[in-house]
Amino acid sequence: MENKEQLIAQCEAVAKQWLSPSFDEETRKEVQAMLDSEDKTALIDAFYQNLEFGTGGLRGIMGAGTNRMNKYIVGMATQGFANYVLKAFPGRKDLAAVVGHDCRNHGREYAETVAAIFTANGIKAYLFESLRPTPEISFAIRQLGAQCGVNVTASHNPREYNGYKAYWEDGSQVLQPHDVGIVEEVKKVTIDDVKWDLNPDLLHIIGGEMDFDYMQAVKEGMVDQDVILRNKDLNIVYSAMHGTGRVLVPLCLRSWGFQNINVVPEQMVVDGNFPTVVSPNPENAEAMTLGMKLGTKLNADLVVATDPDADRLAIVCRNDKGEWQILNGNQTACMFYWYTIKNKKALGQLKPTDFMVKTIVTSELIAKIAAKNGVECFDEYTGFKWIAYRIRENEGKRQYIGGGEESFGYLPYDKVRDKDAPASICLICEIAAWAKDQGKTLYDLLLDIYKEYGFQTETTINVVKPGKSGADEIKAMMEKFRQTPPASIAGSKVVTIKDYKTLKRIDNGVESAFDMPATSNVLQWFTEDGLKVSVRPSGTEPKIKFYCEVPVPGQFDGDYVAATAKANARVEEIKKDLGL
């Protein structure tokens, strides 16, 4: 009880600072209401901590408070970021930042705030004229030779969220030591330190010219244009999910040679309230309902969608009964890797120095595909910045030909250093065109992959724990799993444990070290029959995630439904064994 009272007192002290004239009247009223309320839950959630850069940057629910997204938190973050950039490039007179935003509420306001603060600190700001895809922000940083960038987006989070992705000069989201350095600088900043006043001489509005250059770059992800030209009438339905892909995705598809592109009109409307979906997340089947409805009406070959900032994609194809089948992120990624390797090899384009990248929680089928074809595939941490890290490490020595992660993100070329849904949608449509050449669908290709490499399903179990108490629970769960790992999962003995926090692994009781570019709060368990479970707290949302990879032993006979049922039964065993 005493601890709770101390926490309330601490939050009240911080909240009272937000009643000063440095904050606008609307913010002061919101904070005063929290202070006056008998229920202190809202006050605690809004002020118990400062938002910090996680795996996806700065992200939170919009509202007043240190643990909320608002123009003051955005302002202090940007001032800290600017301070760090000025320290990182001492003496540079031509410092520049690229600033963009997506369709979310307050997005334009926050982006203009960010741009103004950069200019007030002597840093030129290239501000996009209106909403643009995340990958185009990454591309523009490299194209313009900027030292950093900010994209105001909460990606696929629910409507009440907004966020702030910080980028470095290579077009990647910031990594160590920069992320830690920026956080340290942000911590030092008070509201009175923020330089709010725009220097108009340092503000440059960009738009169409960058769109053109980006679209030209996207074409580098193409493997075989002849396939597209033979199937230019492939019937494609596309949904922008109210976000940034609405203009560029159809244009990119046309530039690749596709001519039969149909859009979901209700979801082409820019709206940060996302009125047609519960949550604008392509991982949720519900978000694809309108697309599938239009696909049925038009007898489409496939339905594709992008999330609000167009870094993630979703794919729906026809199964063997002609019904719509939603591919999960691992299945989509497997198809990208399989097709890219197979057809680059067939066209004589595959080189010994080519490499691909996946993340540690993404399907091990990908590693099998790469190994069988003699292509090196690197395993990196969750978060696309780690894939970007591997591209940077190999730059000038080896050629990146693709990489992705299970959370519906893929990048088929190296001019961008983040997930790229416009390029990935173009490539999946090329794959569908190639399948059509063989008299097949994307679903048939998926079954072909399973027949060659073995069947498995991948399931992510999200345990949501909101607020301060939830954060404490998640911490306790990770500690318990670390101290007492499971001896067996779903009836199969655990033979390997990997702890990415200590970079130690245990193989059948024998401990050894392994290499990664940094440490991370992730645990993995591998069983003797090939089952794999990874557990990590989310870096952007109040939840702990369990990634389950469940193989079905034996040769896959083509019965997807039966094999999936077998795997799903084991998922229930996993939940039971882990107490979920």
N, C-alpha and C positions, 0 to 999 in steps of 0.2 A: 504494500500500500504506500509505504514511504517512498519507494522508488518511483511509483506512478506520480505522486505529488511532486517529487523533484523534477520529473520529466515535464509535467504541466508548467511548473514554475520556469523551467528553462525555455520552454516554447513561448510562454507569455513574454518573457524578457526579450526574446528575438522579435516576436510579433510587434511589440510596442515600438520597436525601431522603425517599423513600416507605417507608423502613424505620423511620421515627420513630413514636412512640406516637400521633401525630395520625391514623394510618391503622389500620384494623382488622386483626385477625390474619390473616384470609383474604387480604387485599390484600398484606400484608407477605410472606406465604409465596409468593404468585404472583410477586412482584417478586424475591425471593431466588432462586427457581428459575431465573428468566431470567438473573440475575447469575452463578449457578453453572454454567450451561450452557456447554459449549465452543462451541456454535453460537450466535452473537450476533445472528442474524437477527431473532428474536422481540423481543429487547431493543431493537434499533435501530428496528424498526417501531413499538414501543410508546412509545419515548421520544425519537425524533429530532426531533419538533416538537410544538407544542401544537395541538390541534384549534382551528380558527378558523371564524368564520361565513363560509360560502360562499353560493352562490345559494340554498341551501335551509336555511341556518342552521348549526347544529352537528350533525354526523352522523359516526358512526364505529362500528367494531367494538367490542363490549362486552368489557371486560377491564381489568386494571390498567395504568396508564401515562398519560402526558400526552397521547398521541395515541390514546387509547381512550375509549370512553364508560363512565363509572362514576360513582358518587354523588359522588366528590370533584371530578371535572371538572364535573359538573352543579352541584355546590355552589359552586365557584369562579366558574363562569359566571354563576350566579344572583346571587351577591354582587356581581360586577362590574356586572351588569344593574341590580340594585337601586341601586347607587351612582350609576349613570348616570341612572336615573329620578329620584332625589332631587336631582341637579344640574340636570336638565332642567326640573323643576317646583319651583323653590325656594319655600319657604314654604307649599306646599300641604299642608293637614292631612288631606285626604280621599283620598289616593292609593290606587289599587286596581289589582290585577292579576287576570286570569283564568288559571286553570291547568287543563289537560286532559291526557289521554294516550290512547294507543290500546291494542291488544291485546298489544304486544310484551313479552317477558320483561323484568322489572325496571321496566316502565312505571309501575305504581302507586307503587312505591318512589321512583322519581325524581320523580314528580309531587308526592308528599307532601313530599319533600325541598325541592323548589322552593317550594311553598306555605309551608312552615315558615320558610324563609330570608326570603321577602318579609315575612312577619309580624314576624320578629325585627328587620327594618329599619323597622318602623312602617308598612308598606304592607299594606292589607287584601287578603286573598287569597280570591277566589271559586274554590273547587276543585270540579270536577265529581265527583259521587258515584261514578262509574265511567266506563269508556271511552266516548268520544264522538267523532263525526266532526270532522275538522279545520275544515270550514266552520262548524260550530256554535260552535267556540271563537272564530273571527273574528266571528261574529254577536254572541256574548255580550259581547265587548269593547265593541262599539258600543252594544248594548242597555243595558248596565250603566254606561256612561260611564267605563269603566276607562281608565287611562293606558297600559297595556301588557298583554301576555299571553305565556304560554308553552304550547306543546303539545309533549309528550314523544312523539315519533314518528320513525320512520325511513321513513315513507311506504311505498314499494313495494320498498325494498331487501331483500336476502336476510335470513334469520332471525337471523344473528349480529350484525346492526346494531341500534343504537338512535340516537335523535337528539333534537334540541331546536330547535324552531322559535320564534323570538322575534318577537313582534308589537308594533306601536305602537298608539296610541290610535285610529287610523282603522280598525283591524281588519286592516291589511295587515302582512305580514312586513316587518321593518325594512329601510329603505333608507338611503343616505347622507343626512345625516351621521351618523344614529343608529347604523347598523351599525358604522361605523369607530369611533365614540365608545364603543360598548359593548365592542368588542374592546380598545380602549386601556385601559378600566377593568378588564376581565378580566385583562389582562396584569399589572396592578399587584397583583392579589390573590394572596396566599399562602394556604396551607391554614389557617394560624392566624388569618387575617382573617375567615374565614367565620363568620357568626352563625347557628348551627345551630338554636337553641332556639325552638320554636314559641311564639307568643303566641296562645293559644286565643281571646282576645277579638277578634282580627282575622281569624280563619278562618271563612269562610261556605261551607257545602256547598250546591251547587246541582244541579238535575237536571230533574225532570219539568216544572216551570214554564217553564224555558228551552227544553225540547224543544217545548212547545206553541207558544211564541212563534216559534221557529225554523221550525216546520212551517207556521205562518201566513204567514211571510215567503216561504218557498219557493214558495207559490202565486202570488206576483207574477211568477214566471218563465213562467206559463201564457200562451199566446197565444189559444187558442180552446177554451173548455170544451165547447161544443156538439159539437165533433168527438169529444171523449172520451166524452161521454154517449151518443153514437150507437154508439160502439165500446167500451163499458165491459167487454165480455167478451174484449177483446184478451188472447190467451194469453201471459202473461209468465213467464219463468223467471229467477230472481234468485239470484246467489251473493254472499255477504258476504266471501268469501276469509278467513274466520276473524276478521274484524275488526269495525269500529265501525258499519258500515252495517246490521248485522243486524236491529236493531229499527226504526230510523227510515226506511230506504228503503221497506219494505213499508207503513209507516204513511203516508208522504208520498204514495205511489202511490194508496193508498185515499182520501186526502184530496182528490186531484185527480179521483177518480171511477172509477178502475180497480178491477175486482172479481175478476179472475181472475189472482191472483198466486201463483206456486208457487216455493218456495225450495229450494235444494240443501242437504239436511239436514246432510250431512257437513261442509259449509263454513260452516254457521251456528254451529258450535262455536267459542267463543273460545279461541284457542291460539296463543301466540307462536312455536311451533315450526313452524307452517304444515304439518301432516303430510300434507296432500293435494296439495301443489304443490312443485315444485322451488324456485320463487321466487314470492312473492305479487305478481307484477307483471302487470297487465292487458295490457301490451305483449307478453307471452309467450303464444303460442297454447296452450302446454301447460297454463297455468293455467285455461283455459276448458274443458278436457276434460270434467269432471264436469257442468258446466252444459249443454254440448251433448248429453251422453248423456241427461240428464233431459229436455231439450228435445225430443229425438227420441221418447222414450217418451211424452211428453204431447202430441206434435204441436204444440209451441209456435210462436207467430208470431216471437218473438225471445228471445234470451238476453242478459241484462245482468249486469254484475258491478261491484263496487267494490273498490279496493285496501284494505289494512288500515286506513288512516285516512280512507277514504271521501272523498278529494278527487279521485281519478281514477276514470274509468269505462271499461268495455269493452263493446262491442256486437257481437253475432253475429246475423245475419239470414239468411233463405233466399235463395239465388240463383235464377237462372232455371230451374235443374234441380231446385229444392226442397232442395238441399244447404246445409249451414251455411257461411256466408261471414263471416269475421271482418273487420270494418271497422278500418282503421288510424286513428290519431289525427287525421290530416289529413282523411280521408274523413268521419269523424264531425263534425269541426269545420265542414267545408264544408256539410254537411247542416244543421247548426244555423244557420249564417249565412243560407243559401239559404232555409230554411223561415221563419225569423223575419222576414226582409225581405219575402218573397213574401206571407205571410199577414197581417202587420201592414198591408201596403199594401192587400191585398184587403178588410180589415176597416175601412179608413180610420183606422188607428191610427198609421201612420208619419208622423213629423213631421220638418220640415227640420233641427231641432236634434238629432235622434237620431244617435248615433254608435256604432261598434263598434271593437274592438281585436283585433289579433293580434300574435304575436311574429315577429321577423325570420326565424326558421328555419321558420315555419309556411307552408303552401301559398300560393303566389301566386294560385291560383284564387280564394281568398277576396277578395283585392284586386280581382280582375276582377268578381266578383259584386257587391261593394259599389259599385264605380265605375259599373257598368252601371245600377244602381238609384238612383244619386245619394245614396248613404249614405257619409259619411266614415268611413274605416277607418284607424286609427292603427297604425303599426308600432313595436313596443317590443322591448326586450331579452328574452331567455329568462328565465323565472322570473315567476310570476304577480304578484309584488310590483310589477312594472313596469306590468302591466295595471291594478293597483290605483292606481298613481301617476297614470295617465292619467285614471282615473275621478275621483280627487281633484282633479286640475287643472281638470276641467270641472264640478265640483260646483256646483250652483246656476245654471249657465249653459246646460248641455246635458244631454240624457238618454242615459245608457248603456243599450243594449238587448242587449248580448251581447259576449263576448270569449272567446278561448281560445288554446290552443297545441297543437302537434302531439303532445305527450307525454300525450295522453288527458285533458286538463284543460279544463274549460269553466265559465263562469259566466253564467247568463242574466238576472240581475237585480243590483241594486246594494246590497242590504242586507248582503251578505257581500263581503269583499275578498280572497278566495282561491278556488282551484278548488273547485267544489261539485258532487260527484257525485250526492247525493240529488236536487237540483234538476235536474241535467242528465239523469239517468235518467228523471225524470218528463217532461221535455221531449222526449226521444227517443221515449218511449212515445206522447206526443201526436202526434209526427210519424208514427210507425208507424200510429196510428189514422187520421190524415188520409190517409195512403197507402191504407189499406184502403178508405176512402170512395171512392177513385178506382179501386179494383180492383187496387191495386199493392202492392208490398212496399218496404221501405227500400232494397233493392238496386235496384229499378226506378227509384227516385228518384235514386239515385247515377248510374245510367246517363243519366237525363234531364239531370243537371247536366253530365256529360261531353259530351253531345251539344250542349248550349248553349254551353259555355265551353271545350271542348277536353279531350282525355284526357291525364293525366299520372300517374306513380306517384311516390311519395315513399319513400325508403329511408334509414334511419339506420345507418351503419356505426360500430360501437363497437370501438375498439382499446384493450384493457385493459392497463394497465402498473402493477402494484401496487408498493407500498413506495417507499422513498427513491429507488432507482435508476429506478423507473418514472416518478416525478415529474420527475426530471431529463431522462429521454427525451422526455416530453411537452413539456417546455419547449423542448428542442432542436428537436423537430419543428415547433412553432409558429414558432420563429425562422427555420428553414430556409424554410418556406412564405412567411414575411413578406419574406425577402431575395430569394428566387427563386421568385416565383409561377409557376404553369403558364401557358404561352402558349396552349395549347389543351387541351380536355378532351373525351374521347370523340369526337374528330374535329371538334370545333366550336371556333372561335376564341374566346378569352376577350376580351370587349369592355369589361367593367366589373369593377373590383376595389374592394371596400370594406374598409377596415381600421378597425374600431371602437375600436382601441386609440389610434389617432392621429386618428380622425375625418376621415380623408382618403380620397378616392375617385379612381380613375383611369378615365376613359372614353375608350377608344381613344387612350391615351397622354397625355390632358390631365388634369392633376391639379386637384382642387378640394376644398373643405371641405364637410362636411355636419353638420347639427345632431342631437344626441341629448342626453338629460338627464345623461349621464355617459359615461365611456369603459368599454370592456369588451374582453377578450382574445378577439375573434372576427374571423375573416376570411371574406369572401364573394367568390365568383367567379361571374359571369354570362356565358354564352356567347351567340353571335349567334343560335343557334336556340332560345333560351329555357331552356336548361339552367341550373340554379343549384346551387352547392355551398357550404355553410356549414361552417366548422370551428371548434370551440371545445373547450377542456378542460372536463370536467364539474366543476361546483362541489361535488358531493356524493360522487363516486365516483372511484377511480383510473383514469380512462380519458379518451381524447380522442375526440370525436364528430364524425362527418362526416354532415351532413344533405344528401341528394341529391334534387333535384327534377328529374324526367326527363319532359319532354313528348314525346308522339308527334305529329309534324306531320300536318296534314290533318284533315279532318272525321272525327269518331269515328262508326263505323258500328254500334256496339252490341255488337261482339264483344270483350268484356272480356278473355277469355283471350288472344286473339291480340295485342291491344294491350299487355297486361301483359308478354307474352313479348318483344315488341320493346323495351319499356322496360328490362326486366331484362338484356337483352343489352348495353345501353348502360351499365348499372350495373357490369357486369364490366369494361368498358372504362375507366370512371372509376377503379375500384380499381387497375387496371394503371397508368394514367397517374399516379396519386398515390402509387404504391409501397405500396399497402396489402395 
